[in-house]
Protein backbone atom coordinates (compact mmCIF):
# COMPACT_ATOMS: atom_id res chain seq x y z
CA UNK A 1 0.00 0.00 0.00
CA UNK A 2 1.29 3.49 -0.83
CA UNK A 3 2.50 5.48 2.16
CA UNK A 4 0.48 8.69 2.57
CA UNK A 5 2.18 12.09 2.54
CA UNK A 6 3.26 13.58 5.85
CA UNK A 7 2.11 16.93 7.22
CA UNK A 8 4.61 18.80 5.08
CA UNK A 9 3.21 17.26 1.92
CA UNK A 10 6.37 15.21 1.27
CA UNK A 11 6.04 11.45 0.70
CA UNK A 12 8.27 9.74 3.30
CA UNK A 13 11.14 7.51 2.25
CA UNK A 14 11.46 3.91 3.46
CA UNK A 15 12.65 5.08 6.90
CA UNK A 16 9.70 7.38 7.47
CA UNK A 17 11.77 10.50 6.71
CA UNK A 18 10.75 13.09 4.14
CA UNK A 19 12.56 12.67 0.84
CA UNK A 20 14.77 15.50 -0.42
CA UNK A 21 12.80 16.27 -3.55
CA UNK A 22 10.92 19.09 -5.22
CA UNK A 23 8.58 19.34 -2.22
CA UNK A 24 11.28 19.90 0.41
CA UNK A 25 12.56 23.34 -0.65
CA UNK A 26 12.43 25.41 2.56
CA UNK A 27 12.17 28.62 0.52
CA UNK A 28 8.88 27.34 -0.90
CA UNK A 29 6.53 26.54 1.98
CA UNK A 30 3.04 25.20 1.29
CA UNK A 31 0.01 27.45 1.07
CA UNK A 32 -2.02 27.83 4.26
CA UNK A 33 -5.40 26.57 3.09
CA UNK A 34 -7.12 27.22 6.42
CA UNK A 35 -5.82 30.78 6.60
CA UNK A 36 -6.83 31.47 3.01
CA UNK A 37 -10.37 30.25 3.64
CA UNK A 38 -10.63 32.40 6.75
CA UNK A 39 -9.42 35.48 4.87
CA UNK A 40 -11.38 35.06 1.64
CA UNK A 41 -14.63 33.19 2.37
CA UNK A 42 -16.74 35.56 4.41
CA UNK A 43 -20.26 36.97 4.53
CA UNK A 44 -21.02 38.96 1.38
CA UNK A 45 -17.81 37.90 -0.38
CA UNK A 46 -17.67 36.72 -3.97
CA UNK A 47 -15.50 33.80 -2.91
CA UNK A 48 -17.51 30.81 -1.77
CA UNK A 49 -14.93 28.05 -1.39
CA UNK A 50 -11.13 27.57 -1.44
CA UNK A 51 -9.72 24.17 -2.38
CA UNK A 52 -5.96 23.48 -2.40
CA UNK A 53 -4.60 20.35 -4.04
CA UNK A 54 -1.04 19.08 -3.96
CA UNK A 55 -0.71 18.39 -7.67
CA UNK A 56 -2.92 18.23 -10.72
CA UNK A 57 -2.67 18.41 -14.46
CA UNK A 58 -4.57 21.66 -14.92
CA UNK A 59 -6.72 23.60 -12.46
CA UNK A 60 -8.67 25.03 -15.39
CA UNK A 61 -9.48 21.60 -16.78
CA UNK A 62 -10.49 20.36 -13.32
CA UNK A 63 -12.73 23.34 -12.61
CA UNK A 64 -14.36 23.26 -16.06
CA UNK A 65 -15.18 19.59 -15.46
CA UNK A 66 -16.73 20.37 -12.06
CA UNK A 67 -18.76 23.22 -13.51
CA UNK A 68 -19.94 21.13 -16.45
CA UNK A 69 -21.09 18.47 -13.98
CA UNK A 70 -23.00 21.03 -11.90
CA UNK A 71 -20.69 20.52 -8.91
CA UNK A 72 -19.28 24.04 -8.61
CA UNK A 73 -20.84 27.35 -7.62
CA UNK A 74 -19.69 30.86 -8.43
CA UNK A 75 -16.69 31.94 -6.42
CA UNK A 76 -15.04 28.53 -6.15
CA UNK A 77 -11.24 28.88 -6.08
CA UNK A 78 -9.10 25.87 -7.01
CA UNK A 79 -5.38 26.11 -6.23
CA UNK A 80 -2.62 23.64 -7.03
CA UNK A 81 0.84 23.53 -5.50
CA UNK A 82 2.00 21.98 -8.76
CA UNK A 83 0.55 21.74 -12.26
CA UNK A 84 1.87 19.01 -14.54
CA UNK A 85 -0.12 20.00 -17.63
CA UNK A 86 -0.73 23.71 -17.20
CA UNK A 87 -1.99 25.49 -20.29
CA UNK A 88 -1.82 28.98 -21.66
CA UNK A 89 -3.72 30.53 -24.53
CA UNK A 90 -4.10 28.32 -27.64
CA UNK A 91 -3.11 25.29 -25.51
CA UNK A 92 0.48 26.46 -25.08
CA UNK A 93 2.26 24.67 -22.23
CA UNK A 94 2.91 26.35 -18.89
CA UNK A 95 5.43 24.68 -16.59
CA UNK A 96 6.99 25.65 -13.26
CA UNK A 97 8.53 23.84 -10.26
CA UNK A 98 6.28 22.83 -7.39
CA UNK A 99 5.33 25.67 -5.02
CA UNK A 100 7.27 28.18 -7.11
CA UNK A 101 4.21 30.19 -8.07
CA UNK A 102 0.49 30.73 -7.86
CA UNK A 103 -1.47 28.29 -10.03
CA UNK A 104 -5.21 28.69 -9.68
CA UNK A 105 -8.59 28.88 -11.37
CA UNK A 106 -11.79 30.62 -10.29
CA UNK A 107 -15.38 30.14 -11.41
CA UNK A 108 -17.44 33.21 -12.32
CA UNK A 109 -21.04 33.43 -13.46
CA UNK A 110 -21.60 36.95 -14.86
CA UNK A 111 -25.22 36.33 -15.81
CA UNK A 112 -26.11 40.03 -15.31
CA UNK A 113 -23.66 40.94 -18.10
CA UNK A 114 -24.42 40.54 -21.81
CA UNK A 115 -22.42 37.63 -23.23
CA UNK A 116 -20.91 39.96 -25.84
CA UNK A 117 -18.98 41.65 -23.02
CA UNK A 118 -17.61 38.48 -21.43
CA UNK A 119 -14.50 38.85 -23.57
CA UNK A 120 -13.42 41.55 -21.15
CA UNK A 121 -12.97 39.02 -18.32
CA UNK A 122 -9.35 38.05 -19.17
CA UNK A 123 -8.42 41.74 -19.46
CA UNK A 124 -10.22 42.52 -16.20
CA UNK A 125 -8.29 39.70 -14.53
CA UNK A 126 -5.04 41.10 -15.90
CA UNK A 127 -5.80 44.51 -14.39
CA UNK A 128 -6.72 42.90 -11.07
CA UNK A 129 -3.59 40.73 -10.95
CA UNK A 130 -1.30 43.63 -11.86
CA UNK A 131 -2.95 45.89 -9.29
CA UNK A 132 -2.84 43.31 -6.51
CA UNK A 133 0.77 42.35 -7.12
CA UNK A 134 1.96 45.94 -7.39
CA UNK A 135 0.55 46.57 -3.91
CA UNK A 136 1.60 43.32 -2.25
CA UNK A 137 4.95 42.66 -3.96
CA UNK A 138 6.06 46.27 -4.37
CA UNK A 139 7.07 45.91 -8.01
CA UNK A 140 6.06 47.61 -11.23
CA UNK A 141 3.99 45.42 -13.50
CA UNK A 142 2.49 45.91 -16.94
CA UNK A 143 0.24 43.97 -19.30
CA UNK A 144 0.96 42.63 -22.74
CA UNK A 145 -2.29 42.41 -24.67
CA UNK A 146 -4.27 40.25 -24.28
CA UNK A 147 -3.27 38.11 -21.31
CA UNK A 148 0.37 38.33 -20.19
CA UNK A 149 1.75 39.88 -17.01
CA UNK A 150 5.14 41.55 -17.50
CA UNK A 151 7.82 42.48 -14.96
CA UNK A 152 11.22 44.10 -15.44
CA UNK A 153 14.34 42.01 -14.79
CA UNK A 154 17.75 43.62 -15.38
CA UNK A 155 16.16 46.34 -17.47
CA UNK A 156 14.28 43.94 -19.76
CA UNK A 157 10.59 43.05 -19.90
CA UNK A 158 9.86 39.45 -19.05
CA UNK A 159 6.66 37.44 -18.78
CA UNK A 160 5.91 36.43 -15.20
CA UNK A 161 2.28 35.40 -15.54
CA UNK A 162 -0.58 34.55 -17.82
CA UNK A 163 -4.36 34.30 -17.85
CA UNK A 164 -6.65 31.80 -19.56
CA UNK A 165 -10.45 32.09 -19.78
CA UNK A 166 -12.68 29.15 -20.77
CA UNK A 167 -16.45 28.94 -21.04
CA UNK A 168 -18.41 26.31 -19.16
CA UNK A 169 -21.95 25.77 -20.35
CA UNK A 170 -24.02 28.86 -21.01
CA UNK A 171 -23.62 30.73 -17.73
CA UNK A 172 -20.08 30.28 -16.44
CA UNK A 173 -16.49 31.24 -17.18
CA UNK A 174 -13.41 29.63 -15.63
CA UNK A 175 -10.47 32.02 -15.28
CA UNK A 176 -7.04 30.46 -14.89
CA UNK A 177 -4.14 32.45 -13.44
CA UNK A 178 -0.49 31.43 -13.40
CA UNK A 179 2.15 33.61 -11.74
CA UNK A 180 5.85 32.84 -11.35
CA UNK A 181 6.77 33.89 -7.82
CA UNK A 182 10.13 32.38 -6.76
CA UNK A 183 11.49 30.94 -10.01
CA UNK A 184 15.26 31.28 -10.14
CA UNK A 185 17.20 32.09 -13.28
CA UNK A 186 18.27 28.48 -13.84
CA UNK A 187 14.64 27.31 -13.55
CA UNK A 188 13.15 29.56 -16.21
CA UNK A 189 11.53 27.61 -19.08
CA UNK A 190 12.67 30.22 -21.63
CA UNK A 191 15.05 33.21 -21.37
CA UNK A 192 12.14 35.65 -21.83
CA UNK A 193 10.36 34.36 -18.71
CA UNK A 194 10.66 36.04 -15.34
CA UNK A 195 9.38 35.91 -11.78
CA UNK A 196 8.46 38.26 -8.99
CA UNK A 197 11.64 37.30 -7.12
CA UNK A 198 13.85 38.10 -10.10
CA UNK A 199 12.04 41.43 -10.48
CA UNK A 200 12.98 42.38 -6.91
CA UNK A 201 9.71 41.76 -5.08
CA UNK A 202 9.77 42.96 -1.48
CA UNK A 203 8.06 39.73 -0.43
CA UNK A 204 7.49 36.33 -2.02
CA UNK A 205 5.22 34.76 0.60
CA UNK A 206 2.49 33.34 -1.64
CA UNK A 207 -0.33 33.62 0.90
CA UNK A 208 -0.46 37.46 1.10
CA UNK A 209 0.23 37.72 -2.64
CA UNK A 210 -2.72 35.44 -3.38
CA UNK A 211 -5.03 37.29 -1.00
CA UNK A 212 -4.11 40.60 -2.64
CA UNK A 213 -4.76 39.25 -6.13
CA UNK A 214 -8.11 37.70 -5.26
CA UNK A 215 -9.36 40.74 -3.36
CA UNK A 216 -8.41 42.93 -6.30
CA UNK A 217 -10.16 40.53 -8.68
CA UNK A 218 -13.30 40.59 -6.54
CA UNK A 219 -13.36 44.40 -6.48
CA UNK A 220 -12.94 44.76 -10.23
CA UNK A 221 -15.41 41.98 -11.07
CA UNK A 222 -18.13 43.34 -8.78
CA UNK A 223 -17.68 46.85 -10.19
CA UNK A 224 -17.77 45.61 -13.81
CA UNK A 225 -20.77 43.38 -13.15
CA UNK A 226 -22.71 46.17 -11.44
CA UNK A 227 -22.70 48.23 -14.67
CA UNK A 228 -23.58 45.23 -16.86
CA UNK A 229 -20.01 44.84 -18.04
CA UNK A 230 -19.65 48.30 -19.53
CA UNK A 231 -15.85 48.70 -19.85
CA UNK A 232 -16.02 52.50 -19.97
CA UNK A 233 -18.29 53.29 -17.03
CA UNK A 234 -16.59 50.66 -14.85
CA UNK A 235 -13.21 52.29 -15.52
CA UNK A 236 -11.86 49.01 -16.85
CA UNK A 237 -11.09 50.15 -20.39
CA UNK A 238 -9.17 53.23 -19.23
CA UNK A 239 -7.27 51.36 -16.52
CA UNK A 240 -6.30 48.53 -18.86
CA UNK A 241 -5.02 51.00 -21.46
CA UNK A 242 -2.98 52.84 -18.82
CA UNK A 243 -1.19 49.64 -17.81
CA UNK A 244 -0.87 48.04 -21.26
CA UNK A 245 2.75 47.94 -22.45
CA UNK A 246 1.62 46.98 -25.96
CA UNK A 247 0.07 50.38 -26.70
CA UNK A 248 2.34 52.78 -28.53
CA UNK A 249 4.47 50.00 -30.01
CA UNK A 250 4.63 48.72 -33.56
CA UNK A 251 3.67 45.07 -33.56
CA UNK A 252 2.90 42.22 -35.91
CA UNK A 253 -0.33 40.34 -35.26
CA UNK A 254 -0.10 36.89 -36.81
CA UNK A 255 -3.54 35.61 -37.76
CA UNK A 256 -4.87 32.25 -38.98
CA UNK A 257 -4.25 31.41 -42.62
CA UNK A 258 -0.71 32.87 -42.64
CA UNK A 259 -2.15 36.38 -42.60
CA UNK A 260 -0.57 39.12 -40.53
CA UNK A 261 -1.24 42.77 -39.72
CA UNK A 262 1.58 45.19 -38.89
CA UNK A 263 0.85 48.51 -37.25
CA UNK A 264 1.17 50.70 -34.22
CA UNK A 265 -1.03 49.59 -31.33
CA UNK A 266 -3.05 52.73 -30.68
CA UNK A 267 -6.01 51.65 -28.54
CA UNK A 268 -8.05 48.89 -26.94
CA UNK A 269 -11.61 49.29 -28.23
CA UNK A 270 -14.93 48.76 -26.46
CA UNK A 271 -14.87 45.05 -27.31
CA UNK A 272 -11.39 44.53 -25.84
CA UNK A 273 -9.78 44.29 -29.27
CA UNK A 274 -6.36 45.75 -30.01
CA UNK A 275 -6.55 48.51 -32.64
CA UNK A 276 -3.59 48.68 -35.02
CA UNK A 277 -2.87 51.75 -37.16
CA UNK A 278 -1.31 50.30 -40.32
CA UNK A 279 1.03 51.94 -42.79
CA UNK A 280 -1.87 52.24 -45.22
CA UNK A 281 -3.63 54.64 -42.87
CA UNK A 282 -6.21 52.06 -41.78
CA UNK A 283 -7.11 51.33 -38.17
CA UNK A 284 -7.71 47.59 -37.92
CA UNK A 285 -8.98 45.93 -34.73
CA UNK A 286 -7.79 42.39 -33.94
CA UNK A 287 -9.45 40.14 -31.38
CA UNK A 288 -7.65 37.89 -28.91
CA UNK A 289 -9.43 34.85 -30.30
CA UNK A 290 -8.03 35.54 -33.78
CA UNK A 291 -4.41 36.32 -32.91
CA UNK A 292 -1.99 33.38 -33.03
CA UNK A 293 1.04 35.48 -32.02
CA UNK A 294 1.62 39.14 -31.23
CA UNK A 295 5.26 40.13 -31.66
CA UNK A 296 7.30 43.30 -32.00
CA UNK A 297 7.51 44.24 -35.67
CA UNK A 298 11.05 43.95 -37.02
CA UNK A 299 12.38 46.62 -39.40
PyMOL commands that set and color helices and strands:
alter all, ss='L'
color gray80, all
select helices_A, chain A and resi 33-40+59-68+89-91+115-137+185-187+206-226+236-243+256-258
alter helices_A, ss='H'
color red, helices_A
select strands_A, chain A and resi 49-53+76-80+86-87+93-94+101-108+142-144+148-153+156-168+172-180+250-255+259-268+274-278+283-286+291-296
alter strands_A, ss='S'
color yellow, strands_A
deselect
rebuild
show_as cartoon
